[in-house]
Amino acid sequence: MSDFPYSDRFTVNRVLPERGRPREEVLAELREMAQAEDPTWETGKVSGTMYCGDHEHYRFLDEAFGLFAHVNVLQRDICPSATKFEGEIIAMALDLMHADAVTDGQPVGMVTTGGTGSIIHALLAYREHAAKHRGITRGNFIKPETGHPAFDKGCHLFGIELRTAPIDPQTTQVDVDWVANNIDANTIAIMGSACNYGYGTVDPIPQLGELALSRGVGLHVDGCLGGFVLPFAQELGYDVPLFDFRVPGVTSISADNHKYGYALKGASTVLFRDKAYRNAQYFFLPEWSGGKYHSPGIEGSRSGGLIAAAWASMVQLGREGYRSYAKAIFETAFTMQDAVRSHPELTIMGSPTFCFAFRSDEFDIYHVADAMKPKGWRFNGQQYPNAIHMAVTRPQTQPGVAEAFAVDLAAAVEYAKKKNAAGEAPISAAVYGGVPGGMTEEAAQFIEGFMEQMLDTQQSLPPL
Ligand SMILES: Cc1ncc(COP(=O)(O)O)c(C=O)c1O
């Protein structure tokens, strides 16, 4: 699909139109775009992103959203429902993360707009908590290299020094000794993923917890991806290591409702072992001429619709619903991993579960991505080393998808071998593959252009 498939089909709005259009006409235009785009992932060949993929569930969430979409949850006096929804989302998520095991704090949480939102709120909480209780003015935070870029973004925004720990290339887990050697008097917190985005592997959280406790720093567990699926897999008896509040030393956890919580996009939960962390980042401006202002997080106005839909998803599915989806996802992921392992040219990285990455020592793995792309497969790409990953979601659990993966993968391996023998470079490596020597001026310009394309309507216009 081109980036601008609609520019010759619909009016390009470069200015606010003087006269509005009939609602039905606007809706027809929206429907046409949605109907053109949904089939790309409905096949089950797209990694991640459409975690639920069930239109019936989406219609249910849309109705829940529609009832409260226009409500600003900052004004609680006119929407006590938001207090019920937000409080219950937090309580249910705390329950899922075994906050009942906490004896050294008062567990609390907050609902944010996404994984990045949860992560940056946790970073702000650690910064403010460390300033208040330890007098730290320029703190540092340690993440494994595999930790999500949201941590880099948050540290950048809040003036926190980021220290990046290497990972063991075999297990893809963080080098705990490196973390231990790099904690100092200004370390506000460290983190581990459960699981990380790139390889789907879980860092050794109990070891990190011990370290955090012994050195008096916080430990954030990034469960944005795994937070709403790994606990159910644990309940089902799959081999998933401990990563939640049962681990001493874990002081905060992020878990995205809008991923495996099957909520609408724009909802995540961040949980704290003790309310002193969360409350440290509250914002008050009592002397403002516009009135006494306070907000529990970074956002100002927030839509009640997203909170209502996230709540609705949780209570409608219940543990039973989440468990049954987790089982189907895990079984599908293991079937797909078996297909990968059946090719000696391919290597699965670390010991992943529902999200797995694979690479090859015999050819550039992006040849495999190239061969599978025309068949509708869309993987996420890694670099250093080049690898591709599949985050298995509900669309992959449809009948026939794992089987199609095995067939198409076998053909792709043959294709890759031929291309490699011919000395040809893969096509998709230009976008996903490692840039030798790191970021070049050309690569920076390419990325800037890519973002401009997303934001600047002029790009889609024919020349004047
Ligand atoms: C492990 C992990 N953490 C954080 C994030 C960031 O989440 P979001 O894109 O919702 O901001 C992601 C996104 O895929 C993720 O996989």
Ligand as a Chemical Component Dictionary entry (heavy atoms), coordinates in Angstrom:
data_LIG
# 
_chem_comp.id                   LIG 
_chem_comp.type                 NON-POLYMER 
_chem_comp.pdbx_formal_charge   0 
_chem_comp.three_letter_code    LIG 
# 
loop_
_chem_comp_atom.comp_id 
_chem_comp_atom.atom_id 
_chem_comp_atom.alt_atom_id 
_chem_comp_atom.type_symbol 
_chem_comp_atom.charge 
_chem_comp_atom.model_Cartn_x 
_chem_comp_atom.model_Cartn_y 
_chem_comp_atom.model_Cartn_z 
_chem_comp_atom.pdbx_ordinal 
LIG C1 C1 C 0 8.227 -3.989 25.869 1  
LIG C2 C2 C 0 7.604 -2.701 25.416 2  
LIG N1 N1 N 0 7.677 -1.624 26.201 3  
LIG C3 C3 C 0 7.138 -0.439 25.847 4  
LIG C4 C4 C 0 6.482 -0.299 24.652 5  
LIG C5 C5 C 0 5.927 1.054  24.269 6  
LIG O1 O1 O 0 4.534 1.016  24.172 7  
LIG P1 P1 P 0 3.699 2.096  23.384 8  
LIG O2 O2 O 0 4.049 1.929  21.937 9  
LIG O3 O3 O 0 2.301 1.750  23.723 10 
LIG O4 O4 O 0 4.081 3.437  23.867 11 
LIG C6 C6 C 0 6.384 -1.402 23.797 12 
LIG C7 C7 C 0 5.723 -1.281 22.497 13 
LIG O5 O5 O 0 5.678 -2.189 21.699 14 
LIG C8 C8 C 0 6.951 -2.634 24.190 15 
LIG O6 O6 O 0 6.889 -3.719 23.414 16 
# 
loop_
_chem_comp_bond.comp_id 
_chem_comp_bond.atom_id_1 
_chem_comp_bond.atom_id_2 
_chem_comp_bond.value_order 
_chem_comp_bond.pdbx_ordinal 
LIG C1 C2 SING 1  
LIG C2 N1 SING 2  
LIG C2 C8 DOUB 3  
LIG N1 C3 DOUB 4  
LIG C3 C4 SING 5  
LIG C4 C5 SING 6  
LIG C4 C6 DOUB 7  
LIG C5 O1 SING 8  
LIG O1 P1 SING 9  
LIG P1 O2 DOUB 10 
LIG P1 O3 SING 11 
LIG P1 O4 SING 12 
LIG C6 C7 SING 13 
LIG C6 C8 SING 14 
LIG C7 O5 DOUB 15 
LIG C8 O6 SING 16 
# 
